[in-house]
Amino acid sequence: MRTKRFLYNSASFAMLQILTIAGGLVLTRMYLTTYGSEINGLVSSVVQFVSYFSYVEAGLGTALIYALYKPLADHDKTQVDGIVTLAKKSYTKASAIYLALVVVLSMVYPFIVKNETTDSRTIFLLVLVIGIFGALEFYTMAKYRVLIIADQREYVISMVLLLAYVVNFLITAYMISIRAYIVLVRTVPLVSFGLRVLLLSRYVKRRYPYITYKEPAEEKYLKRRWDALIMKLSVSINTSAPIVIISVFSSLKMASVYAIYNMVFSGLIALTSIFTAGVSALFGNIVANNETEKLKEVQDQFEFFIFAVTAVLYACALIMIDPFIRVYTRGVTDVVYDNALYGYLFVIWGVLFNVRIPYTALINSSGLYRETRNVNVVQVLLLVVSGVIAIQVLDMTGVLLAMILAVFYWVTGLIMAVKKAMPTVDPWTTGRRTFRMFGIVFFAYLPCRMCIDMNINSYNGWIRWAALAFIWSLLVGIVFNWIFDRKAFKATLKRLRSVLPGSH
C-alpha cells in the first residue's frame, strides 16, 4: 500500500508538473514578446524575492509533517487533531508576518532593483500583488497540506492544483493577449485561489471528520522547526538566490536571461520531483514502524532510480538546450540569450543538486535537521557570498560557478552528516553513482556534439530532435546502469513491476 500510494502521488504530480512546465513555456514566451525582457526579468525576480518570505513559517511544515508520521501510523486521531490545530494557529501567525514583510518590500524594492524603463508604481504593485498570494496560501491552505502530505495522499493536492492551474492559465493567457496592465495580469492567480481552498477544505472534512481544530495544541511538536527551517532554506536558496543577485548587481535584462535558462532547468527539477512526491512520507512511515532493513533497501533502490532518471534528463537537456534557447527567444533582440557556457554550467549544477534528493528524504523522514544544520548554513553563506563576489567579475557566469561550488559542498556535507547519524547509508555507492551520472551525460552528448548538425529552426523540428535525443540518452543510461549497477537495476525493476496494474 505504501508503494502504491507513492506511485499515485508520483502519477498525479507528473500530470501537474507536465502541465505547469508546458503552461510556463507558453506564458513566459508571451511575457517576453508582449512586455519585453525587462518586465519578464522583473516579474521573475519579484517572484523569487517574495518566495523568501515563506521562511517566516520557520520550518513549521516540515516539523509538523514529521510529527504526524507516528500518530497517523498508530491511528491516534486525538493526537493528529492536536497537531493539525497547532498547524492552524501557527500558520495564522505566520501569514500576518508574511503580509507585513510584503508591504515593506513593496515600498523598498523599487529603489534597489536596477531597472531602465519600468516605473516605481508598477514595481510596488507587482510586489504587493504577488506577495498577497503567498500570505493567503499560509492563512488558508497550509494546515491542509501538512495533514494530507503526512498521510501519503499528496495526489489529492496535485489534482486540486492541476484544476486551479488550468483556470489560472486560461485567464492569464487571455489577459496577456489583450496587453492588459502587467499588475492586473499577475492578479489572476488570486481568482483560482478560492477554488483550491474550497476543494481542499471539503476533502479534509470528508476524509478526516475527527479534525475539529479544538484539541489542545502541544508546542513540543515544534521543537525541530528551526533546524527544519535551515534545511528548507538551503534547498530554496539554491534556486531563488541567483536571480535576486543578478537583478540587484547586474540588470533586469540579465535576470531575464537567467530566468529563461532557469525555466528549463527548473522544469527538469520538476520532472525529477515527479518521482519524489510523497517519498519522505513513505520513508517516514517505515521509520515510524522501525523497519530498519526495509528502509535501507528502499533507500538504495530510490537513489538508484533518481540518479538514473537524472542522468537521462540532463544528458538530453545538454544536447537540446542551445537550439531551444535560439528558437524560444527568436525575435527578442533587447538582450543576447544564447550562450552555450550557461547550458554546460546549469547541467553540472543540476546533476549535483539532484544528488541531495535521497538524502533530504532520509533527513525529513528521520528528523535529522539538527545533525545537518551546520552544513546547510555554510552552504547558504557560500552561495550568497561567492555569488555576489563572482558577479562583479564574470557577470552571470560567475553566479553559475558560485552555484556549482556551493552545491558541491552541500551534497558532500549532507552525505557525511547522514552517514554519521545512519550508519547503514553507503556514501561510496552514492559517489560512484554520481560519477556515473556525469559519465552518461558526457557519452550521450559527445556524439551529438561531434558528429550531428541538427540545424533546428522551429518548434516542430526541436520536438523531433528532442525525442531522438531522449531515446539516445535513455539507451546510454540503460547500458551504463546495466553494466555498473546491475543488482540495483534488477531490484528496482522488480519493485516497480510489483505495484503496476495486472502484476498480481
Buried (B, 14 or more C-beta within 10 A) or exposed (E): EBEEBBBBBBEBBBBBBBBBBEBBBBBBBBBBBBBBBBBBBBBBBBBBBBBBBBBBBBBBBBBBBBBBBBBBBEEBBEBBBBBBBBBBEBBBBBBBBBBEBBBEBBEEBBEEBBBEEBEEEBBBBBBBBBBBBBBBBBBBBBBBBBBBBBBBBBBBBBBBBBBBBEBBBEBBBEBBEEEBEBBEBBBBBEEBBEBBBEBBBEBBEEEBEEBEBEBEBEEEBBEBBBBBBBBBBBBBBBBBBBBBBBBBBBBBBBBBBBBBBBBBBBBBBBBBBBBBBBBBBBBBBBBBBEEEEBBBBBBBBBBBBBBBBBBBBBBBBBBBBBBBBBBBBEEBEEBEBBBEEBBBBBBBBBBBBBBBBBBBBBBBBBBBBBBBBEBBEBBBEBBBEBBBEBBEEEBBBBBBBBBBBBBBBBBBBBBEBBBEBBEEBBBEBBEBBBEBBBBBBEBBBEEBEEEEEBEBEEEEBBEEBBEBBBEBBBEBBBEBBEEBBEEBBEBBEEBBEEBEEEEE
